[in-house]
Amino acid sequence: MNDNGSGRSTVIECHQVKKTFVQGAYSVPVLNAVNLSVAKGERVAIVGASGAGKSTLLHLMGGLDQADAGEISVCGHALNEQNEQELACIRNQHLGFVYQFHHLLPEFSAVENVAIPLLIAGMNASDAKAKAIGLLEKVGLGHRLSHKPGELSGGERQRTAIARAVVCSPNCVLADEPTGNLDAKNSQQIYELLLELNKEIGMSLVVVTHDLELAHRMDRCLEMTNGCLHTLG
């Protein structure tokens, strides 16, 4: 990881990133030369209107899609230079993902869902299960270990998804509207959990959100307009 001039190493670096979507005969520019640097442990919120390109940028930063131009690096790895297997390793080792909808595997229990990234990383099953149990207990779900997603409430499913996102101690968690499907009480609990884990694990946190209350609790709040990022005061 490179030093970003603030004394903290840089986890994610976006330089002049562009993305255009083609719909039939029309081209729709979404990102226009976006620059963003995320330091180790930093909390960054990205707000903006629906369709402004917030989620698109998050997907590019996570190596889930490819930019048309510009460069994105994660912990010093240039994403455009990686093949699919290498990108999968970068995601597993350095990144965690939380979405508006939990994307838990319905046929597996909470423990099994959280343990999956550890198994992918090569940890043996008993150690992976033990670590998953410990993390689920930490997020208040020690009594729901064997429950499948369909047996959990919305807030419980999202806490399970957060446990899965951080189980490999990632350098950065990318969260796309993590409370967009929850009521106010559960949203507040998810906010607090993310901020607590940010401090304890030392992970960076990039959150796309419409919730300005959450956004202004971050170290920086950026707004996506006209395909570019601007600091929101």
mmCIF file of the C-alpha atoms, coordinates in Angstrom:
data_MODEL
# 
_entry.id   MODEL 
# 
loop_
_atom_site.group_PDB 
_atom_site.id 
_atom_site.type_symbol 
_atom_site.label_atom_id 
_atom_site.label_alt_id 
_atom_site.label_comp_id 
_atom_site.label_asym_id 
_atom_site.label_entity_id 
_atom_site.label_seq_id 
_atom_site.pdbx_PDB_ins_code 
_atom_site.Cartn_x 
_atom_site.Cartn_y 
_atom_site.Cartn_z 
_atom_site.occupancy 
_atom_site.B_iso_or_equiv 
_atom_site.pdbx_formal_charge 
_atom_site.auth_seq_id 
_atom_site.auth_comp_id 
_atom_site.auth_asym_id 
_atom_site.auth_atom_id 
_atom_site.pdbx_PDB_model_num 
ATOM 1   C CA . MET A 1 1   ? 0.000   0.000   0.000   1.00 0.00 ? 1   MET A CA 1 
ATOM 2   C CA . ASN A 1 2   ? 1.220   3.492   -0.836  1.00 0.00 ? 2   ASN A CA 1 
ATOM 3   C CA . ASP A 1 3   ? 1.373   6.487   1.478   1.00 0.00 ? 3   ASP A CA 1 
ATOM 4   C CA . ASN A 1 4   ? -1.232  9.096   0.539   1.00 0.00 ? 4   ASN A CA 1 
ATOM 5   C CA . GLY A 1 5   ? 0.599   12.027  2.108   1.00 0.00 ? 5   GLY A CA 1 
ATOM 6   C CA . SER A 1 6   ? -1.491  12.018  5.289   1.00 0.00 ? 6   SER A CA 1 
ATOM 7   C CA . GLY A 1 7   ? 0.763   9.577   7.094   1.00 0.00 ? 7   GLY A CA 1 
ATOM 8   C CA . ARG A 1 8   ? -1.705  6.758   6.463   1.00 0.00 ? 8   ARG A CA 1 
ATOM 9   C CA . SER A 1 9   ? -1.300  4.185   3.720   1.00 0.00 ? 9   SER A CA 1 
ATOM 10  C CA . THR A 1 10  ? -3.714  4.208   0.800   1.00 0.00 ? 10  THR A CA 1 
ATOM 11  C CA . VAL A 1 11  ? -6.074  1.247   0.524   1.00 0.00 ? 11  VAL A CA 1 
ATOM 12  C CA . ILE A 1 12  ? -8.000  2.228   -2.624  1.00 0.00 ? 12  ILE A CA 1 
ATOM 13  C CA . GLU A 1 13  ? -6.900  4.649   -5.322  1.00 0.00 ? 13  GLU A CA 1 
ATOM 14  C CA . CYS A 1 14  ? -9.051  5.770   -8.261  1.00 0.00 ? 14  CYS A CA 1 
ATOM 15  C CA . HIS A 1 15  ? -7.430  7.942   -10.921 1.00 0.00 ? 15  HIS A CA 1 
ATOM 16  C CA . GLN A 1 16  ? -9.377  9.493   -13.810 1.00 0.00 ? 16  GLN A CA 1 
ATOM 17  C CA . VAL A 1 17  ? -11.906 6.656   -13.832 1.00 0.00 ? 17  VAL A CA 1 
ATOM 18  C CA . LYS A 1 18  ? -14.486 6.740   -16.604 1.00 0.00 ? 18  LYS A CA 1 
ATOM 19  C CA . LYS A 1 19  ? -17.464 4.501   -17.301 1.00 0.00 ? 19  LYS A CA 1 
ATOM 20  C CA . THR A 1 20  ? -20.110 4.664   -20.028 1.00 0.00 ? 20  THR A CA 1 
ATOM 21  C CA . PHE A 1 21  ? -23.042 2.296   -20.452 1.00 0.00 ? 21  PHE A CA 1 
ATOM 22  C CA . VAL A 1 22  ? -24.327 1.528   -23.935 1.00 0.00 ? 22  VAL A CA 1 
ATOM 23  C CA . GLN A 1 23  ? -28.075 1.052   -24.311 1.00 0.00 ? 23  GLN A CA 1 
ATOM 24  C CA . GLY A 1 24  ? -28.938 0.185   -27.876 1.00 0.00 ? 24  GLY A CA 1 
ATOM 25  C CA . ALA A 1 25  ? -27.880 3.092   -30.067 1.00 0.00 ? 25  ALA A CA 1 
ATOM 26  C CA . TYR A 1 26  ? -27.331 5.363   -27.070 1.00 0.00 ? 26  TYR A CA 1 
ATOM 27  C CA . SER A 1 27  ? -24.282 5.851   -24.886 1.00 0.00 ? 27  SER A CA 1 
ATOM 28  C CA . VAL A 1 28  ? -24.878 6.986   -21.307 1.00 0.00 ? 28  VAL A CA 1 
ATOM 29  C CA . PRO A 1 29  ? -21.790 8.451   -19.580 1.00 0.00 ? 29  PRO A CA 1 
ATOM 30  C CA . VAL A 1 30  ? -21.928 7.616   -15.876 1.00 0.00 ? 30  VAL A CA 1 
ATOM 31  C CA . LEU A 1 31  ? -18.473 8.360   -14.468 1.00 0.00 ? 31  LEU A CA 1 
ATOM 32  C CA . ASN A 1 32  ? -16.392 11.224  -15.799 1.00 0.00 ? 32  ASN A CA 1 
ATOM 33  C CA . ALA A 1 33  ? -12.740 11.174  -14.706 1.00 0.00 ? 33  ALA A CA 1 
ATOM 34  C CA . VAL A 1 34  ? -13.404 10.280  -11.054 1.00 0.00 ? 34  VAL A CA 1 
ATOM 35  C CA . ASN A 1 35  ? -10.516 10.606  -8.611  1.00 0.00 ? 35  ASN A CA 1 
ATOM 36  C CA . LEU A 1 36  ? -10.679 9.134   -5.111  1.00 0.00 ? 36  LEU A CA 1 
ATOM 37  C CA . SER A 1 37  ? -8.126  8.053   -2.533  1.00 0.00 ? 37  SER A CA 1 
ATOM 38  C CA . VAL A 1 38  ? -9.190  6.081   0.548   1.00 0.00 ? 38  VAL A CA 1 
ATOM 39  C CA . ALA A 1 39  ? -6.708  5.861   3.421   1.00 0.00 ? 39  ALA A CA 1 
ATOM 40  C CA . LYS A 1 40  ? -6.301  2.981   5.848   1.00 0.00 ? 40  LYS A CA 1 
ATOM 41  C CA . GLY A 1 41  ? -9.051  3.135   8.465   1.00 0.00 ? 41  GLY A CA 1 
ATOM 42  C CA . GLU A 1 42  ? -10.773 6.090   6.793   1.00 0.00 ? 42  GLU A CA 1 
ATOM 43  C CA . ARG A 1 43  ? -14.565 6.351   6.605   1.00 0.00 ? 43  ARG A CA 1 
ATOM 44  C CA . VAL A 1 44  ? -15.934 7.819   3.383   1.00 0.00 ? 44  VAL A CA 1 
ATOM 45  C CA . ALA A 1 45  ? -19.585 8.388   2.460   1.00 0.00 ? 45  ALA A CA 1 
ATOM 46  C CA . ILE A 1 46  ? -20.761 8.870   -1.120  1.00 0.00 ? 46  ILE A CA 1 
ATOM 47  C CA . VAL A 1 47  ? -24.172 10.475  -1.627  1.00 0.00 ? 47  VAL A CA 1 
ATOM 48  C CA . GLY A 1 48  ? -26.071 11.677  -4.675  1.00 0.00 ? 48  GLY A CA 1 
ATOM 49  C CA . ALA A 1 49  ? -29.215 11.232  -6.698  1.00 0.00 ? 49  ALA A CA 1 
ATOM 50  C CA . SER A 1 50  ? -30.370 7.815   -7.867  1.00 0.00 ? 50  SER A CA 1 
ATOM 51  C CA . GLY A 1 51  ? -28.602 6.938   -11.105 1.00 0.00 ? 51  GLY A CA 1 
ATOM 52  C CA . ALA A 1 52  ? -25.721 9.342   -10.440 1.00 0.00 ? 52  ALA A CA 1 
ATOM 53  C CA . GLY A 1 53  ? -23.135 6.541   -10.599 1.00 0.00 ? 53  GLY A CA 1 
ATOM 54  C CA . LYS A 1 54  ? -22.486 5.854   -6.910  1.00 0.00 ? 54  LYS A CA 1 
ATOM 55  C CA . SER A 1 55  ? -23.064 2.101   -7.084  1.00 0.00 ? 55  SER A CA 1 
ATOM 56  C CA . THR A 1 56  ? -21.228 1.906   -10.400 1.00 0.00 ? 56  THR A CA 1 
ATOM 57  C CA . LEU A 1 57  ? -18.126 3.388   -8.773  1.00 0.00 ? 57  LEU A CA 1 
ATOM 58  C CA . LEU A 1 58  ? -18.407 0.983   -5.850  1.00 0.00 ? 58  LEU A CA 1 
ATOM 59  C CA . HIS A 1 59  ? -18.613 -1.998  -8.215  1.00 0.00 ? 59  HIS A CA 1 
ATOM 60  C CA . LEU A 1 60  ? -15.542 -0.798  -10.100 1.00 0.00 ? 60  LEU A CA 1 
ATOM 61  C CA . MET A 1 61  ? -13.611 -0.353  -6.850  1.00 0.00 ? 61  MET A CA 1 
ATOM 62  C CA . GLY A 1 62  ? -14.560 -3.896  -5.887  1.00 0.00 ? 62  GLY A CA 1 
ATOM 63  C CA . GLY A 1 63  ? -13.380 -5.361  -9.187  1.00 0.00 ? 63  GLY A CA 1 
ATOM 64  C CA . LEU A 1 64  ? -16.924 -6.462  -10.005 1.00 0.00 ? 64  LEU A CA 1 
ATOM 65  C CA . ASP A 1 65  ? -16.924 -4.455  -13.232 1.00 0.00 ? 65  ASP A CA 1 
ATOM 66  C CA . GLN A 1 66  ? -14.223 -2.867  -15.377 1.00 0.00 ? 66  GLN A CA 1 
ATOM 67  C CA . ALA A 1 67  ? -13.682 0.831   -16.027 1.00 0.00 ? 67  ALA A CA 1 
ATOM 68  C CA . ASP A 1 68  ? -13.545 2.099   -19.601 1.00 0.00 ? 68  ASP A CA 1 
ATOM 69  C CA . ALA A 1 69  ? -10.571 4.318   -18.782 1.00 0.00 ? 69  ALA A CA 1 
ATOM 70  C CA . GLY A 1 70  ? -8.462  5.345   -15.811 1.00 0.00 ? 70  GLY A CA 1 
ATOM 71  C CA . GLU A 1 71  ? -6.871  3.266   -13.072 1.00 0.00 ? 71  GLU A CA 1 
ATOM 72  C CA . ILE A 1 72  ? -8.122  1.673   -9.859  1.00 0.00 ? 72  ILE A CA 1 
ATOM 73  C CA . SER A 1 73  ? -5.792  -0.011  -7.383  1.00 0.00 ? 73  SER A CA 1 
ATOM 74  C CA . VAL A 1 74  ? -6.618  -1.949  -4.229  1.00 0.00 ? 74  VAL A CA 1 
ATOM 75  C CA . CYS A 1 75  ? -3.755  -2.302  -1.747  1.00 0.00 ? 75  CYS A CA 1 
ATOM 76  C CA . GLY A 1 76  ? -1.298  -1.647  -4.544  1.00 0.00 ? 76  GLY A CA 1 
ATOM 77  C CA . HIS A 1 77  ? -2.889  -4.083  -7.006  1.00 0.00 ? 77  HIS A CA 1 
ATOM 78  C CA . ALA A 1 78  ? -3.939  -2.449  -10.286 1.00 0.00 ? 78  ALA A CA 1 
ATOM 79  C CA . LEU A 1 79  ? -7.342  -4.026  -11.003 1.00 0.00 ? 79  LEU A CA 1 
ATOM 80  C CA . ASN A 1 80  ? -7.097  -3.641  -14.770 1.00 0.00 ? 80  ASN A CA 1 
ATOM 81  C CA . GLU A 1 81  ? -3.957  -5.808  -14.759 1.00 0.00 ? 81  GLU A CA 1 
ATOM 82  C CA . GLN A 1 82  ? -5.599  -8.781  -13.009 1.00 0.00 ? 82  GLN A CA 1 
ATOM 83  C CA . ASN A 1 83  ? -7.363  -11.811 -14.480 1.00 0.00 ? 83  ASN A CA 1 
ATOM 84  C CA . GLU A 1 84  ? -10.616 -13.083 -12.976 1.00 0.00 ? 84  GLU A CA 1 
ATOM 85  C CA . GLN A 1 85  ? -8.899  -15.489 -10.594 1.00 0.00 ? 85  GLN A CA 1 
ATOM 86  C CA . GLU A 1 86  ? -6.568  -12.748 -9.355  1.00 0.00 ? 86  GLU A CA 1 
ATOM 87  C CA . LEU A 1 87  ? -9.488  -10.357 -8.896  1.00 0.00 ? 87  LEU A CA 1 
ATOM 88  C CA . ALA A 1 88  ? -11.306 -12.997 -6.845  1.00 0.00 ? 88  ALA A CA 1 
ATOM 89  C CA . CYS A 1 89  ? -8.241  -13.334 -4.593  1.00 0.00 ? 89  CYS A CA 1 
ATOM 90  C CA . ILE A 1 90  ? -8.029  -9.551  -4.128  1.00 0.00 ? 90  ILE A CA 1 
ATOM 91  C CA . ARG A 1 91  ? -11.713 -9.417  -3.168  1.00 0.00 ? 91  ARG A CA 1 
ATOM 92  C CA . ASN A 1 92  ? -11.318 -12.288 -0.727  1.00 0.00 ? 92  ASN A CA 1 
ATOM 93  C CA . GLN A 1 93  ? -8.142  -10.979 0.922   1.00 0.00 ? 93  GLN A CA 1 
ATOM 94  C CA . HIS A 1 94  ? -8.640  -7.219  0.917   1.00 0.00 ? 94  HIS A CA 1 
ATOM 95  C CA . LEU A 1 95  ? -12.318 -6.324  0.492   1.00 0.00 ? 95  LEU A CA 1 
ATOM 96  C CA . GLY A 1 96  ? -15.653 -6.924  2.168   1.00 0.00 ? 96  GLY A CA 1 
ATOM 97  C CA . PHE A 1 97  ? -19.033 -6.203  0.596   1.00 0.00 ? 97  PHE A CA 1 
ATOM 98  C CA . VAL A 1 98  ? -22.363 -5.227  2.151   1.00 0.00 ? 98  VAL A CA 1 
ATOM 99  C CA . TYR A 1 99  ? -25.401 -4.596  -0.033  1.00 0.00 ? 99  TYR A CA 1 
ATOM 100 C CA . GLN A 1 100 ? -28.911 -3.234  0.492   1.00 0.00 ? 100 GLN A CA 1 
ATOM 101 C CA . PHE A 1 101 ? -30.149 -6.806  0.110   1.00 0.00 ? 101 PHE A CA 1 
ATOM 102 C CA . HIS A 1 102 ? -28.091 -9.252  2.141   1.00 0.00 ? 102 HIS A CA 1 
ATOM 103 C CA . HIS A 1 103 ? -27.298 -11.779 -0.631  1.00 0.00 ? 103 HIS A CA 1 
ATOM 104 C CA . LEU A 1 104 ? -26.951 -14.573 1.917   1.00 0.00 ? 104 LEU A CA 1 
ATOM 105 C CA . LEU A 1 105 ? -27.167 -18.112 0.574   1.00 0.00 ? 105 LEU A CA 1 
ATOM 106 C CA . PRO A 1 106 ? -30.664 -19.302 1.612   1.00 0.00 ? 106 PRO A CA 1 
ATOM 107 C CA . GLU A 1 107 ? -29.778 -22.980 2.007   1.00 0.00 ? 107 GLU A CA 1 
ATOM 108 C CA . PHE A 1 108 ? -27.000 -22.311 4.538   1.00 0.00 ? 108 PHE A CA 1 
ATOM 109 C CA . SER A 1 109 ? -27.164 -21.308 8.203   1.00 0.00 ? 109 SER A CA 1 
ATOM 110 C CA . ALA A 1 110 ? -25.859 -18.006 9.537   1.00 0.00 ? 110 ALA A CA 1 
ATOM 111 C CA . VAL A 1 111 ? -22.612 -19.681 10.651  1.00 0.00 ? 111 VAL A CA 1 
ATOM 112 C CA . GLU A 1 112 ? -22.127 -21.368 7.295   1.00 0.00 ? 112 GLU A CA 1 
ATOM 113 C CA . ASN A 1 113 ? -22.748 -18.119 5.397   1.00 0.00 ? 113 ASN A CA 1 
ATOM 114 C CA . VAL A 1 114 ? -20.194 -16.238 7.487   1.00 0.00 ? 114 VAL A CA 1 
ATOM 115 C CA . ALA A 1 115 ? -17.617 -19.049 7.258   1.00 0.00 ? 115 ALA A CA 1 
ATOM 116 C CA . ILE A 1 116 ? -17.689 -19.284 3.458   1.00 0.00 ? 116 ILE A CA 1 
ATOM 117 C CA . PRO A 1 117 ? -15.085 -16.530 2.773   1.00 0.00 ? 117 PRO A CA 1 
ATOM 118 C CA . LEU A 1 118 ? -12.700 -18.219 5.230   1.00 0.00 ? 118 LEU A CA 1 
ATOM 119 C CA . LEU A 1 119 ? -13.134 -21.571 3.511   1.00 0.00 ? 119 LEU A CA 1 
ATOM 120 C CA . ILE A 1 120 ? -12.476 -19.924 0.153   1.00 0.00 ? 120 ILE A CA 1 
ATOM 121 C CA . ALA A 1 121 ? -9.302  -18.435 1.634   1.00 0.00 ? 121 ALA A CA 1 
ATOM 122 C CA . GLY A 1 122 ? -8.135  -21.928 2.598   1.00 0.00 ? 122 GLY A CA 1 
ATOM 123 C CA . MET A 1 123 ? -8.902  -22.044 6.326   1.00 0.00 ? 123 MET A CA 1 
ATOM 124 C CA . ASN A 1 124 ? -9.870  -25.482 7.640   1.00 0.00 ? 124 ASN A CA 1 
ATOM 125 C CA . ALA A 1 125 ? -13.558 -26.028 8.392   1.00 0.00 ? 125 ALA A CA 1 
ATOM 126 C CA . SER A 1 126 ? -13.332 -26.222 12.194  1.00 0.00 ? 126 SER A CA 1 
ATOM 127 C CA . ASP A 1 127 ? -11.315 -23.001 12.502  1.00 0.00 ? 127 ASP A CA 1 
ATOM 128 C CA . ALA A 1 128 ? -13.585 -21.230 10.013  1.00 0.00 ? 128 ALA A CA 1 
ATOM 129 C CA . LYS A 1 129 ? -16.655 -22.271 11.972  1.00 0.00 ? 129 LYS A CA 1 
ATOM 130 C CA . ALA A 1 130 ? -15.124 -21.133 15.263  1.00 0.00 ? 130 ALA A CA 1 
ATOM 131 C CA . LYS A 1 131 ? -14.211 -17.720 13.864  1.00 0.00 ? 131 LYS A CA 1 
ATOM 132 C CA . ALA A 1 132 ? -17.666 -17.331 12.276  1.00 0.00 ? 132 ALA A CA 1 
ATOM 133 C CA . ILE A 1 133 ? -19.347 -18.181 15.596  1.00 0.00 ? 133 ILE A CA 1 
ATOM 134 C CA . GLY A 1 134 ? -17.195 -15.665 17.444  1.00 0.00 ? 134 GLY A CA 1 
ATOM 135 C CA . LEU A 1 135 ? -18.044 -12.908 15.003  1.00 0.00 ? 135 LEU A CA 1 
ATOM 136 C CA . LEU A 1 136 ? -21.775 -13.682 15.013  1.00 0.00 ? 136 LEU A CA 1 
ATOM 137 C CA . GLU A 1 137 ? -21.717 -13.542 18.801  1.00 0.00 ? 137 GLU A CA 1 
ATOM 138 C CA . LYS A 1 138 ? -19.990 -10.180 18.548  1.00 0.00 ? 138 LYS A CA 1 
ATOM 139 C CA . VAL A 1 139 ? -22.761 -8.770  16.353  1.00 0.00 ? 139 VAL A CA 1 
ATOM 140 C CA . GLY A 1 140 ? -25.434 -10.065 18.733  1.00 0.00 ? 140 GLY A CA 1 
ATOM 141 C CA . LEU A 1 141 ? -26.460 -13.217 16.903  1.00 0.00 ? 141 LEU A CA 1 
ATOM 142 C CA . GLY A 1 142 ? -25.031 -15.900 19.144  1.00 0.00 ? 142 GLY A CA 1 
ATOM 143 C CA . HIS A 1 143 ? -28.551 -17.258 19.610  1.00 0.00 ? 143 HIS A CA 1 
ATOM 144 C CA . ARG A 1 144 ? -29.204 -17.483 15.859  1.00 0.00 ? 144 ARG A CA 1 
ATOM 145 C CA . LEU A 1 145 ? -26.178 -19.453 14.680  1.00 0.00 ? 145 LEU A CA 1 
ATOM 146 C CA . SER A 1 146 ? -28.043 -22.350 13.102  1.00 0.00 ? 146 SER A CA 1 
ATOM 147 C CA . HIS A 1 147 ? -30.859 -20.285 11.609  1.00 0.00 ? 147 HIS A CA 1 
ATOM 148 C CA . LYS A 1 148 ? -31.113 -19.898 7.857   1.00 0.00 ? 148 LYS A CA 1 
ATOM 149 C CA . PRO A 1 149 ? -31.683 -16.457 6.286   1.00 0.00 ? 149 PRO A CA 1 
ATOM 150 C CA . GLY A 1 150 ? -35.393 -17.092 5.855   1.00 0.00 ? 150 GLY A CA 1 
ATOM 151 C CA . GLU A 1 151 ? -35.672 -17.576 9.616   1.00 0.00 ? 151 GLU A CA 1 
ATOM 152 C CA . LEU A 1 152 ? -33.950 -14.267 10.438  1.00 0.00 ? 152 LEU A CA 1 
ATOM 153 C CA . SER A 1 153 ? -35.399 -10.768 10.587  1.00 0.00 ? 153 SER A CA 1 
ATOM 154 C CA . GLY A 1 154 ? -34.237 -8.092  8.165   1.00 0.00 ? 154 GLY A CA 1 
ATOM 155 C CA . GLY A 1 155 ? -31.890 -6.576  10.727  1.00 0.00 ? 155 GLY A CA 1 
ATOM 156 C CA . GLU A 1 156 ? -30.511 -9.989  11.659  1.00 0.00 ? 156 GLU A CA 1 
ATOM 157 C CA . ARG A 1 157 ? -29.872 -10.857 8.022   1.00 0.00 ? 157 ARG A CA 1 
ATOM 158 C CA . GLN A 1 158 ? -27.984 -7.607  7.515   1.00 0.00 ? 158 GLN A CA 1 
ATOM 159 C CA . ARG A 1 159 ? -25.888 -8.148  10.648  1.00 0.00 ? 159 ARG A CA 1 
ATOM 160 C CA . THR A 1 160 ? -25.055 -11.621 9.332   1.00 0.00 ? 160 THR A CA 1 
ATOM 161 C CA . ALA A 1 161 ? -24.049 -10.066 6.008   1.00 0.00 ? 161 ALA A CA 1 
ATOM 162 C CA . ILE A 1 162 ? -21.792 -7.594  7.823   1.00 0.00 ? 162 ILE A CA 1 
ATOM 163 C CA . ALA A 1 163 ? -20.183 -10.436 9.790   1.00 0.00 ? 163 ALA A CA 1 
ATOM 164 C CA . ARG A 1 164 ? -19.515 -12.214 6.497   1.00 0.00 ? 164 ARG A CA 1 
ATOM 165 C CA . ALA A 1 165 ? -18.036 -9.020  5.017   1.00 0.00 ? 165 ALA A CA 1 
ATOM 166 C CA . VAL A 1 166 ? -15.515 -8.556  7.834   1.00 0.00 ? 166 VAL A CA 1 
ATOM 167 C CA . VAL A 1 167 ? -14.704 -12.172 8.726   1.00 0.00 ? 167 VAL A CA 1 
ATOM 168 C CA . CYS A 1 168 ? -11.468 -12.118 6.715   1.00 0.00 ? 168 CYS A CA 1 
ATOM 169 C CA . SER A 1 169 ? -10.408 -8.816  8.351   1.00 0.00 ? 169 SER A CA 1 
ATOM 170 C CA . PRO A 1 170 ? -10.477 -6.893  5.052   1.00 0.00 ? 170 PRO A CA 1 
ATOM 171 C CA . ASN A 1 171 ? -8.583  -3.684  4.409   1.00 0.00 ? 171 ASN A CA 1 
ATOM 172 C CA . CYS A 1 172 ? -11.804 -2.030  3.249   1.00 0.00 ? 172 CYS A CA 1 
ATOM 173 C CA . VAL A 1 173 ? -15.541 -2.694  3.364   1.00 0.00 ? 173 VAL A CA 1 
ATOM 174 C CA . LEU A 1 174 ? -17.627 -1.397  0.457   1.00 0.00 ? 174 LEU A CA 1 
ATOM 175 C CA . ALA A 1 175 ? -21.244 -0.904  1.531   1.00 0.00 ? 175 ALA A CA 1 
ATOM 176 C CA . ASP A 1 176 ? -23.981 -0.088  -0.986  1.00 0.00 ? 176 ASP A CA 1 
ATOM 177 C CA . GLU A 1 177 ? -27.084 1.308   0.761   1.00 0.00 ? 177 GLU A CA 1 
ATOM 178 C CA . PRO A 1 178 ? -26.573 -1.055  3.724   1.00 0.00 ? 178 PRO A CA 1 
ATOM 179 C CA . THR A 1 179 ? -29.649 0.269   5.554   1.00 0.00 ? 179 THR A CA 1 
ATOM 180 C CA . GLY A 1 180 ? -31.853 1.014   2.554   1.00 0.00 ? 180 GLY A CA 1 
ATOM 181 C CA . ASN A 1 181 ? -34.151 -1.924  3.271   1.00 0.00 ? 181 ASN A CA 1 
ATOM 182 C CA . LEU A 1 182 ? -34.428 -1.441  7.053   1.00 0.00 ? 182 LEU A CA 1 
ATOM 183 C CA . ASP A 1 183 ? -36.562 0.580   9.445   1.00 0.00 ? 183 ASP A CA 1 
ATOM 184 C CA . ALA A 1 184 ? -35.103 3.461   11.485  1.00 0.00 ? 184 ALA A CA 1 
ATOM 185 C CA . LYS A 1 185 ? -34.272 1.370   14.570  1.00 0.00 ? 185 LYS A CA 1 
ATOM 186 C CA . ASN A 1 186 ? -32.474 -1.349  12.636  1.00 0.00 ? 186 ASN A CA 1 
ATOM 187 C CA . SER A 1 187 ? -30.752 1.246   10.466  1.00 0.00 ? 187 SER A CA 1 
ATOM 188 C CA . GLN A 1 188 ? -29.289 2.901   13.558  1.00 0.00 ? 188 GLN A CA 1 
ATOM 189 C CA . GLN A 1 189 ? -28.043 -0.454  14.842  1.00 0.00 ? 189 GLN A CA 1 
ATOM 190 C CA . ILE A 1 190 ? -26.363 -1.207  11.514  1.00 0.00 ? 190 ILE A CA 1 
ATOM 191 C CA . TYR A 1 191 ? -24.701 2.234   11.504  1.00 0.00 ? 191 TYR A CA 1 
ATOM 192 C CA . GLU A 1 192 ? -23.310 1.673   14.973  1.00 0.00 ? 192 GLU A CA 1 
ATOM 193 C CA . LEU A 1 193 ? -22.091 -1.810  14.101  1.00 0.00 ? 193 LEU A CA 1 
ATOM 194 C CA . LEU A 1 194 ? -20.239 -0.627  10.991  1.00 0.00 ? 194 LEU A CA 1 
ATOM 195 C CA . LEU A 1 195 ? -18.587 2.225   12.881  1.00 0.00 ? 195 LEU A CA 1 
ATOM 196 C CA . GLU A 1 196 ? -17.622 -0.065  15.759  1.00 0.00 ? 196 GLU A CA 1 
ATOM 197 C CA . LEU A 1 197 ? -16.047 -2.621  13.425  1.00 0.00 ? 197 LEU A CA 1 
ATOM 198 C CA . ASN A 1 198 ? -14.262 0.185   11.556  1.00 0.00 ? 198 ASN A CA 1 
ATOM 199 C CA . LYS A 1 199 ? -12.535 1.143   14.814  1.00 0.00 ? 199 LYS A CA 1 
ATOM 200 C CA . GLU A 1 200 ? -11.859 -2.360  16.112  1.00 0.00 ? 200 GLU A CA 1 
ATOM 201 C CA . ILE A 1 201 ? -10.612 -3.979  12.913  1.00 0.00 ? 201 ILE A CA 1 
ATOM 202 C CA . GLY A 1 202 ? -9.029  -0.826  11.491  1.00 0.00 ? 202 GLY A CA 1 
ATOM 203 C CA . MET A 1 203 ? -10.705 -1.366  8.146   1.00 0.00 ? 203 MET A CA 1 
ATOM 204 C CA . SER A 1 204 ? -11.559 1.464   5.785   1.00 0.00 ? 204 SER A CA 1 
ATOM 205 C CA . LEU A 1 205 ? -15.238 1.997   5.088   1.00 0.00 ? 205 LEU A CA 1 
ATOM 206 C CA . VAL A 1 206 ? -16.777 3.349   1.884   1.00 0.00 ? 206 VAL A CA 1 
ATOM 207 C CA . VAL A 1 207 ? -20.552 3.706   2.143   1.00 0.00 ? 207 VAL A CA 1 
ATOM 208 C CA . VAL A 1 208 ? -22.942 4.650   -0.637  1.00 0.00 ? 208 VAL A CA 1 
ATOM 209 C CA . THR A 1 209 ? -26.068 6.007   1.025   1.00 0.00 ? 209 THR A CA 1 
ATOM 210 C CA . HIS A 1 210 ? -29.058 8.327   0.745   1.00 0.00 ? 210 HIS A CA 1 
ATOM 211 C CA . ASP A 1 211 ? -28.991 8.765   4.521   1.00 0.00 ? 211 ASP A CA 1 
ATOM 212 C CA . LEU A 1 212 ? -27.326 12.105  5.237   1.00 0.00 ? 212 LEU A CA 1 
ATOM 213 C CA . GLU A 1 213 ? -27.255 11.366  8.979   1.00 0.00 ? 213 GLU A CA 1 
ATOM 214 C CA . LEU A 1 214 ? -24.998 8.400   8.353   1.00 0.00 ? 214 LEU A CA 1 
ATOM 215 C CA . ALA A 1 215 ? -23.024 10.263  5.703   1.00 0.00 ? 215 ALA A CA 1 
ATOM 216 C CA . HIS A 1 216 ? -22.100 13.096  8.036   1.00 0.00 ? 216 HIS A CA 1 
ATOM 217 C CA . ARG A 1 217 ? -20.776 10.658  10.643  1.00 0.00 ? 217 ARG A CA 1 
ATOM 218 C CA . MET A 1 218 ? -18.029 9.637   8.254   1.00 0.00 ? 218 MET A CA 1 
ATOM 219 C CA . ASP A 1 219 ? -14.593 11.265  8.023   1.00 0.00 ? 219 ASP A CA 1 
ATOM 220 C CA . ARG A 1 220 ? -15.505 12.577  4.578   1.00 0.00 ? 220 ARG A CA 1 
ATOM 221 C CA . CYS A 1 221 ? -18.765 13.027  2.719   1.00 0.00 ? 221 CYS A CA 1 
ATOM 222 C CA . LEU A 1 222 ? -18.596 13.188  -1.071  1.00 0.00 ? 222 LEU A CA 1 
ATOM 223 C CA . GLU A 1 223 ? -21.414 13.880  -3.534  1.00 0.00 ? 223 GLU A CA 1 
ATOM 224 C CA . MET A 1 224 ? -21.634 12.336  -6.982  1.00 0.00 ? 224 MET A CA 1 
ATOM 225 C CA . THR A 1 225 ? -22.908 14.872  -9.534  1.00 0.00 ? 225 THR A CA 1 
ATOM 226 C CA . ASN A 1 226 ? -22.470 14.876  -13.296 1.00 0.00 ? 226 ASN A CA 1 
ATOM 227 C CA . GLY A 1 227 ? -20.249 11.830  -13.046 1.00 0.00 ? 227 GLY A CA 1 
ATOM 228 C CA . CYS A 1 228 ? -17.753 13.486  -10.694 1.00 0.00 ? 228 CYS A CA 1 
ATOM 229 C CA . LEU A 1 229 ? -17.121 13.478  -6.946  1.00 0.00 ? 229 LEU A CA 1 
ATOM 230 C CA . HIS A 1 230 ? -17.257 16.711  -4.946  1.00 0.00 ? 230 HIS A CA 1 
ATOM 231 C CA . THR A 1 231 ? -16.717 17.271  -1.225  1.00 0.00 ? 231 THR A CA 1 
ATOM 232 C CA . LEU A 1 232 ? -19.996 17.915  0.574   1.00 0.00 ? 232 LEU A CA 1 
ATOM 233 C CA . GLY A 1 233 ? -19.665 20.400  3.419   1.00 0.00 ? 233 GLY A CA 1 
# 
